Amino acid sequence: MNTDHLFLLCLLVMLISSCRPQYHKPFQDQPLVSPSGKYVLTVPIEKAADNLHYWRLTISDRNGDVLFKDDSEFPGRFNVYWTWDNEDRVWLQNSDNGYTYYWKLDNENHWRRYQCDHGTPESLPCSLSPIKLNTHE
């Protein structure tokens, strides 16, 4: 195969692959602005000091200044799903263990993480989680 044919073949492959519809997973929109418009959520996968990759829940202001970055170990090889609720709480479900977490501002204006326990009666606000517990990969 000469170089012209190879070039055309590569061009054709690129064109066909760019026409495929992109699958969009639910509850993985980012950046995601809070209902109040005060905060912007991103959840990138980042390499940590242990050379493993983790999802890092990050809350910024509208100017892009990071207000909070969570250092929980949500392995990047699994999925996580996130959203805001109407009270500007961030919700995240970890597909690794199925646990749901939420973050909210405390009285001192610090973001705090709370875990919704499995196997115990759900309490508010856990019972109000906007993420469906049957989200599939």
N, C-alpha and C positions, 0 to 999 in steps of 0.2 A: 504494500500500500504506500503510495507516495505521500508527500507532506501535504499536498492540497486536499487529498481525500481524507487524511487524518484530521486536518483542520476542520473540514466540513462535518465529519463525524462527531468531533468534539462539540462543535457549535450546535448540531442537532440534539445531542444528548443534553446540553445545557438548556436549550430551548424547551425540550420536553419536560425536563425536571422542574423548570420554573413555572410550568403551567399546572402542575399538580396542586389541588387545593390544600392549603395548610390546615392541619388539624389543630383546633384551639381547645385546650382543656379548660373545663369550667373552674372557676375560682382560682385562676392563675393570671389574672390581668395585672399588668404593671407597666408604668407607674399607675397607682390607684389613689385617687384623691379622696379624702375623707368627706362624709356628708356635709360637715360644716365648712369645708374648703380650707381649713387651717393646715392640714397635714397631707403628706404624700407618702404612700407606702411602696417600697420596693422589696423584693425578696430574691436577691441574687444568690447564686452558688459561688462560694469563695473558697480558695485554698487556705487552710489553717496552718498553724505552726507544726502540727503533727503530719503535714503533707497530705491530709485527707481533705475532701471537699464537703462543705456544709452549706445548707440554706441559711442565709443571714437576714432575718427580719430587720428592716431598716426604716425608720420613720424620719422624714425630713420636713422642713417647713416649705412654703411655696417658693422660696428663693433657692431651694436646693441645699440649704444648710442642714447637716445631719443633727437631729435632736436626740436620737436613740438608735443604738445598734445592739441587737440581742446576740449573745454568744452561746446560745443553746446548741447542742450537738444534734441537729437534724441532718442526717447523712444525705448528701447530694445524690446518691444512687437511688434513693426512694423519692416519692413525690410528697409534696406538701401542698395544701390548698389554703387560700387566705381570702379575707374580705373585711370590710368595715361594717359595723352596725350603725344605727341611727344615733347612738350616743358616743360616736367616735372611739369605740373600742375596736381593736384589731382582733380578728379571730383566725386561728390557724389549726388545721387538722393535719396530723402526721400520718402518712400511709404506712409507715414502718410498724407502728404499734396501735394505730387507730385513735390515739389520744387527741383530744381537742384542748387547745389553750386559748386564752385571751389576754390581751394587754390593755391596761387602762392607766390614765394618769391618777396618781395618788394625791393626797392633800398637799404635798410638797412639790407638786408639778414634776414628778419623776414617773417614767413609764415602768409599770410593774407587771410581771407575768403571773398568771394564775392557771392552774391545771384543772380541767374537768375530769374527775375520777370515773373510771369504768367500774361497774359492779356496785355502785352506790346510787341511791336515789339522786337524780339530778336536782340541783338547786339553781335558783336564779343567780347569775344570768346564764349559767350553762344550759338550762333548758330552753333558752332563747337563741341558741347558736344559729346563725344564719347559714352555716355550712351544713349541707345534708350529709348525714353520717354514712350514707350508702354511695358516696362519690367513688366512682371506679376509675382506674387508671386507663 
